[in-house]
Amino acid sequence: MTKLDFKGKRVLITGGAGFVGSNVVERVQQCDGVAIVLDDLFTGTLDNISDGVKYEFVEGSVTDRKLINKLVKEVDYVAHMAARNIIISTKNPREDYETNIGGTLNILMAAREHNIKRVVYTSSASVYGNPRILPITEDERTLTFSPYSVSKLAGENYCHAFYESFGTPVTAVRYSNIYGPKQDPSNPYCGVVSKFIEAIDNDLPPQLHGDGQQTRDFTYVDDAVDGTLLALLSEKAEGSVFNVGTGVETTIHDLFRMISELLGKEIKPTFVDRRDIDNIRRRAVSIELIRTRLRWQPQIGIHQGLKRTIEWYKSETDSN
């Protein structure tokens, strides 16, 4: 775990009741910072934040310009993590636009007005589309295949524009398939790891869309949190975009196999048609830039991460 120091600093975490956001909230508090959580609780829940963690909560949306201005005025840093996810964005592109693009603009305008120390914007490796070369570097062309990737790239472009035009201190991180504790399988918008764990643990065949040979770069949540907060604090991060991943490809079928073995189950998956969001064939991101610039690299490999996630899932189901 990376050594970080937020002593006496106030950090606004938009989307702080979500899967990754709640983990960021806890790390900020562990590093002696004051966490202010803004969330509209559309997909997030305050149950994600562990008992005993101190934070200030404001229920509201990043689309509320006056609220954003008020909250940003009172903090030192902003971790802007609020967004409509890829499934919701595909179903409702206008809501995606208003939240992911309009909300980001509201954050940047307030940060500029109130001279915030740093804004970190959480983007996505989905902005690369189907890459020409693996692992994908930050210089690779962007090719947006979904409304979600369009809005995430637009947010990045606004960050770059505010940095170049106004000197607003911003950094963007491109997440790659984050998984881990607090990714609740009961949430219909959660990722594939928790869905597979729940299905296999209950002796149900998980659904593999397409042929199952598509690959993703799965990143354990603790590593993603460390990378995010390093980008928030480091002077070397200002004005840059960083991949946050592992550089390792894992097929969806291999993911299914590893989870089955860890759970001690012998189940055959069900193959179903590809979804409209399943338009990326391969993914593995280069982490050389963040490794050399910020001295960050992932600490948790896929097997260890899956084991920890399963242990969390078991503890949750046993307590309910």
Backbone torsions as a table, in degrees:
resi	resn	phi	psi	omega
1	MET	NA	132.1	-176.1
2	THR	-70.9	140.5	177.0
3	LYS	-80.2	121.4	-177.8
4	LEU	-131.7	154.1	-178.4
5	ASP	-135.7	109.0	176.1
6	PHE	-113.7	22.4	-173.9
7	LYS	-53.6	122.2	177.3
8	GLY	76.2	3.8	-177.4
9	LYS	-101.2	143.0	178.1
10	ARG	-100.3	127.5	-175.8
11	VAL	-122.5	120.7	174.6
12	LEU	-87.5	123.3	177.2
13	ILE	-113.4	103.9	175.7
14	THR	-77.4	139.7	-173.8
15	GLY	71.7	26.3	-173.8
16	GLY	-72.5	-8.1	176.1
17	ALA	-97.4	3.1	179.3
18	GLY	-84.1	-176.2	-177.0
19	PHE	-58.7	-61.5	-178.7
20	VAL	-74.9	-41.2	-177.8
21	GLY	-56.8	-40.7	-179.7
22	SER	-66.3	-34.0	175.6
23	ASN	-67.6	-35.1	175.8
24	VAL	-66.0	-42.5	178.3
25	VAL	-55.2	-47.2	-177.7
26	GLU	-65.9	-39.0	179.3
27	ARG	-67.9	-37.7	177.2
28	VAL	-61.3	-43.2	179.3
29	GLN	-67.5	-39.0	177.1
30	GLN	-62.8	-27.6	-179.8
31	CYS	-96.0	23.0	172.9
32	ASP	69.6	20.7	175.8
33	GLY	-95.2	169.3	176.2
34	VAL	-105.4	117.3	-177.0
35	ALA	-95.2	126.9	173.6
36	ILE	-111.8	118.8	-175.1
37	VAL	-100.2	123.4	170.4
38	LEU	-113.2	125.0	-179.6
39	ASP	-157.5	141.8	176.7
40	ASP	-92.6	0.8	176.3
41	LEU	60.1	28.1	177.1
42	PHE	-69.0	-47.4	173.2
43	THR	-120.7	-18.0	179.8
44	GLY	-85.3	167.4	176.4
45	THR	-149.6	143.7	179.1
46	LEU	-67.4	-15.2	175.2
47	ASP	-64.2	-19.2	178.2
48	ASN	-67.4	-24.8	-177.8
49	ILE	-89.6	122.9	-172.4
50	SER	-61.5	149.8	175.3
51	ASP	-58.1	139.1	178.1
52	GLY	93.7	-13.2	177.7
53	VAL	-80.3	126.6	-179.2
54	LYS	-90.7	132.6	178.3
55	TYR	-160.9	161.9	174.1
56	GLU	-104.2	133.6	-176.6
57	PHE	-115.8	134.6	174.0
58	VAL	-127.7	119.9	176.6
59	GLU	-84.9	120.7	-178.1
60	GLY	173.5	179.5	-173.4
61	SER	-119.3	151.3	175.3
62	VAL	-68.2	-12.0	176.5
63	THR	-77.0	-11.2	179.7
64	ASP	-86.4	96.1	-172.4
65	ARG	-61.3	-41.9	-179.1
66	LYS	-66.2	-41.4	178.6
67	LEU	-64.0	-44.1	179.3
68	ILE	-60.6	-44.2	-180.0
69	ASN	-60.8	-41.1	-180.0
70	LYS	-65.2	-44.4	-176.5
71	LEU	-71.5	-43.2	-178.4
72	VAL	-64.7	-33.7	179.2
73	LYS	-59.6	-25.5	-172.2
74	GLU	-101.9	9.1	-176.1
75	VAL	-127.4	169.2	177.3
76	ASP	-96.7	-37.4	-176.5
77	TYR	-132.6	156.3	174.6
78	VAL	-130.9	124.0	168.5
79	ALA	-102.5	102.9	-174.4
80	HIS	-91.1	100.2	-173.3
81	MET	-118.1	-8.0	-177.9
82	ALA	-68.6	133.7	179.0
83	ALA	-168.1	155.7	166.1
84	ARG	-82.6	132.2	-174.8
85	ASN	-78.6	177.9	-169.8
86	ILE	-63.1	-35.6	-178.9
87	ILE	-69.2	-47.9	179.4
88	ILE	-65.1	-39.6	-178.7
89	SER	-61.8	-39.3	179.9
90	THR	-69.1	-35.5	179.1
91	LYS	-73.8	-32.4	-175.3
92	ASN	-139.7	79.1	-177.0
93	PRO	-59.5	-32.5	-179.3
94	ARG	-67.7	-40.6	176.6
95	GLU	-65.9	-36.5	174.3
96	ASP	-58.4	-47.5	179.9
97	TYR	-59.8	-47.1	-175.9
98	GLU	-66.8	-38.4	-177.8
99	THR	-83.7	-54.5	-172.0
100	ASN	-73.6	-36.3	179.8
101	ILE	-95.0	-54.3	-179.0
102	GLY	-62.2	-40.4	179.0
103	GLY	-64.7	-38.9	178.0
104	THR	-65.9	-41.2	177.1
105	LEU	-61.2	-40.5	178.0
106	ASN	-60.7	-42.2	179.1
107	ILE	-62.6	-46.0	-176.2
108	LEU	-67.4	-39.0	179.1
109	MET	-65.5	-40.3	178.6
110	ALA	-69.2	-39.4	178.9
111	ALA	-63.1	-39.5	177.1
112	ARG	-64.7	-44.3	-176.9
113	GLU	-65.7	-36.2	-171.9
114	HIS	-106.6	11.7	173.8
115	ASN	54.0	52.3	178.2
116	ILE	-65.3	145.2	-179.5
117	LYS	-63.8	-39.8	179.8
118	ARG	-167.5	141.9	168.6
119	VAL	-114.8	129.4	169.2
120	VAL	-107.7	126.3	179.8
121	TYR	-105.4	125.7	-178.8
122	THR	-92.1	110.7	179.0
123	SER	-102.7	-158.0	-172.3
124	SER	-147.2	146.0	174.7
125	ALA	-66.7	-8.4	177.3
126	SER	-64.6	-17.0	-180.0
127	VAL	-67.6	-15.6	-179.1
128	TYR	-81.1	-17.7	-174.0
129	GLY	62.5	-143.6	175.1
130	ASN	-90.0	110.6	-172.6
131	PRO	-73.9	159.1	176.8
132	ARG	-83.5	-33.0	-176.2
133	ILE	-135.8	141.3	174.7
134	LEU	-115.6	147.1	-6.2
135	PRO	-70.7	156.6	-173.6
136	ILE	-82.1	123.5	175.5
137	THR	-91.2	165.3	-179.7
138	GLU	-64.7	-18.2	179.0
139	ASP	-85.8	-6.4	178.9
140	GLU	-60.6	147.9	177.5
141	ARG	-58.6	153.1	173.7
142	THR	-101.1	142.6	-177.2
143	LEU	-147.7	104.1	-170.8
144	THR	-89.3	123.3	-177.5
145	PHE	-108.1	-2.2	-176.9
146	SER	-146.1	156.5	175.1
147	PRO	-55.3	-35.9	179.1
148	TYR	-61.7	-47.1	-179.6
149	SER	-66.6	-33.0	175.8
150	VAL	-61.4	-47.5	-176.6
151	SER	-71.2	-35.1	177.7
152	LYS	-65.9	-41.2	178.1
153	LEU	-68.4	-36.8	176.6
154	ALA	-61.5	-40.3	176.5
155	GLY	-61.7	-42.6	175.9
156	GLU	-59.3	-44.9	-178.1
157	ASN	-63.9	-36.9	175.4
158	TYR	-65.3	-40.2	177.3
159	CYS	-59.5	-46.4	-180.0
160	HIS	-62.8	-42.1	-179.4
161	ALA	-64.2	-41.5	179.5
162	PHE	-69.1	-33.6	177.1
163	TYR	-67.4	-46.1	-177.3
164	GLU	-74.9	-37.0	-175.4
165	SER	-84.0	-38.0	-171.8
166	PHE	-122.0	-6.4	-177.6
167	GLY	74.4	18.8	178.4
168	THR	-65.0	125.4	-175.9
169	PRO	-75.7	101.0	-176.8
170	VAL	-129.7	154.0	173.5
171	THR	-141.6	143.7	176.1
172	ALA	-117.8	141.0	174.6
173	VAL	-121.8	134.0	-179.7
174	ARG	-101.2	106.1	-179.5
175	TYR	-75.2	148.6	175.2
176	SER	-127.2	104.1	171.2
177	ASN	44.5	67.9	-179.3
178	ILE	-78.4	139.9	179.2
179	TYR	-142.8	167.1	176.9
180	GLY	141.4	-172.6	179.3
181	PRO	-54.2	141.4	-180.0
182	LYS	86.7	-1.6	172.2
183	GLN	-83.7	92.8	-167.3
184	ASP	-77.7	119.3	179.7
185	PRO	-66.7	-18.3	178.0
186	SER	-75.8	-13.9	175.9
187	ASN	-79.8	120.4	-176.3
188	PRO	-64.2	-13.2	-177.6
189	TYR	-104.0	12.4	-176.9
190	CYS	-75.9	171.3	-177.2
191	GLY	-80.8	175.0	-172.1
192	VAL	-68.0	-32.9	-176.3
193	VAL	-60.2	-51.5	-178.2
194	SER	-67.9	-32.3	176.9
195	LYS	-65.0	-43.5	178.4
196	PHE	-63.8	-43.2	-179.1
197	ILE	-59.6	-47.1	-178.5
198	GLU	-62.9	-47.1	-177.2
199	ALA	-63.3	-49.4	-176.3
200	ILE	-66.0	-39.5	179.3
201	ASP	-62.9	-28.3	179.7
202	ASN	-98.3	18.3	176.5
203	ASP	59.0	33.2	176.7
204	LEU	-109.2	140.2	-180.0
205	PRO	-72.6	119.1	178.4
206	PRO	-69.6	152.7	179.5
207	GLN	-89.3	126.3	173.5
208	LEU	-107.7	118.5	-177.4
209	HIS	-81.4	131.9	-177.2
210	GLY	76.9	-143.4	-177.7
211	ASP	-93.8	-2.9	178.6
212	GLY	78.2	2.4	-178.9
213	GLN	-96.0	0.5	174.2
214	GLN	-66.3	145.9	-175.7
215	THR	-113.5	153.9	174.8
216	ARG	-140.3	159.7	177.7
217	ASP	-103.7	96.2	-173.9
218	PHE	-84.0	127.8	-173.8
219	THR	-118.6	125.4	-179.4
220	TYR	-70.6	141.4	-169.4
221	VAL	-61.2	-38.2	179.7
222	ASP	-61.5	-37.6	177.5
223	ASP	-66.2	-42.9	179.7
224	ALA	-62.6	-39.5	178.9
225	VAL	-63.5	-45.4	178.8
226	ASP	-60.6	-43.8	178.9
227	GLY	-63.0	-39.2	179.7
228	THR	-64.0	-46.3	-176.0
229	LEU	-75.4	-29.3	171.7
230	LEU	-63.0	-42.5	178.2
231	ALA	-64.7	-28.9	179.0
232	LEU	-72.4	-32.8	-173.9
233	LEU	-98.6	-30.0	-170.7
234	SER	-77.9	130.9	175.3
235	GLU	-64.3	-27.4	-178.3
236	LYS	-73.7	-7.9	-177.8
237	ALA	-92.5	-18.2	-171.5
238	GLU	-58.7	131.2	176.9
239	GLY	80.8	4.5	-174.0
240	SER	-112.2	165.7	173.6
241	VAL	-119.7	132.4	-178.0
242	PHE	-127.4	136.0	167.3
243	ASN	-72.7	139.9	172.4
244	VAL	-124.0	101.5	-177.5
245	GLY	-159.1	-150.2	180.0
246	THR	-127.3	-20.0	-174.9
247	GLY	81.5	7.1	-176.4
248	VAL	-112.1	129.2	175.7
249	GLU	-86.9	136.5	172.8
250	THR	-132.7	127.1	176.9
251	THR	-73.2	154.6	178.3
252	ILE	-63.9	-34.8	178.0
253	HIS	-67.1	-40.0	177.2
254	ASP	-66.0	-36.9	175.6
255	LEU	-58.9	-47.6	177.1
256	PHE	-57.0	-45.0	-178.2
257	ARG	-63.3	-45.1	-179.0
258	MET	-63.1	-42.7	179.6
259	ILE	-65.5	-40.7	178.3
260	SER	-59.9	-44.7	-179.5
261	GLU	-65.3	-41.5	-179.5
262	LEU	-66.7	-30.9	178.7
263	LEU	-88.5	-6.7	180.0
264	GLY	68.6	36.1	-177.2
265	LYS	-116.0	149.9	173.3
266	GLU	-119.9	95.5	-176.3
267	ILE	-131.7	140.9	175.7
268	LYS	-94.4	135.4	179.8
269	PRO	-75.4	164.2	172.9
270	THR	-104.9	127.5	178.8
271	PHE	-93.8	127.6	-178.5
272	VAL	-126.6	171.2	-177.9
273	ASP	-63.0	150.6	176.1
274	ARG	-64.0	140.2	177.3
275	ARG	-84.5	167.9	179.4
276	ASP	-68.5	-17.0	178.3
277	ILE	-92.8	-5.0	-177.3
278	ASP	-92.3	61.7	-175.5
279	ASN	-113.1	14.0	175.1
280	ILE	-110.8	121.6	-176.1
281	ARG	-82.4	-46.9	-175.9
282	ARG	-135.1	146.4	176.9
283	ARG	-151.3	130.3	167.5
284	ALA	-159.6	123.7	-173.8
285	VAL	-101.1	143.3	173.9
286	SER	-73.7	137.1	177.9
287	ILE	-115.9	18.5	-178.5
288	GLU	-62.2	-39.7	-176.9
289	LEU	-65.0	-48.9	-178.9
290	ILE	-71.2	-29.3	177.9
291	ARG	-67.7	-45.3	-176.7
292	THR	-80.0	-35.4	-176.6
293	ARG	-81.5	-44.0	-173.7
294	LEU	-111.3	-1.1	-179.3
295	ARG	60.9	37.3	177.9
296	TRP	-108.4	139.4	167.5
297	GLN	-154.3	151.5	-176.7
298	PRO	-63.6	144.2	-179.6
299	GLN	-105.8	-17.6	-173.3
300	ILE	-116.0	115.1	176.5
301	GLY	-76.1	171.5	-173.1
302	ILE	-62.2	-40.8	-179.3
303	HIS	-66.0	-46.0	179.8
304	GLN	-66.1	-39.3	179.7
305	GLY	-65.0	-42.0	177.5
306	LEU	-64.7	-39.4	178.5
307	LYS	-61.6	-45.3	179.2
308	ARG	-64.1	-38.7	-179.1
309	THR	-67.3	-40.6	177.5
310	ILE	-64.7	-41.7	177.6
311	GLU	-59.9	-41.9	177.6
312	TRP	-63.7	-45.0	-179.2
313	TYR	-59.9	-44.5	180.0
314	LYS	-62.3	-42.4	179.8
315	SER	-63.8	-36.3	179.1
316	GLU	-69.8	-44.6	-179.0
317	THR	-69.6	-32.9	178.7
318	ASP	-69.4	-29.5	-177.3
319	SER	-85.9	-9.7	-178.6
320	ASN	-101.2	NA	NA
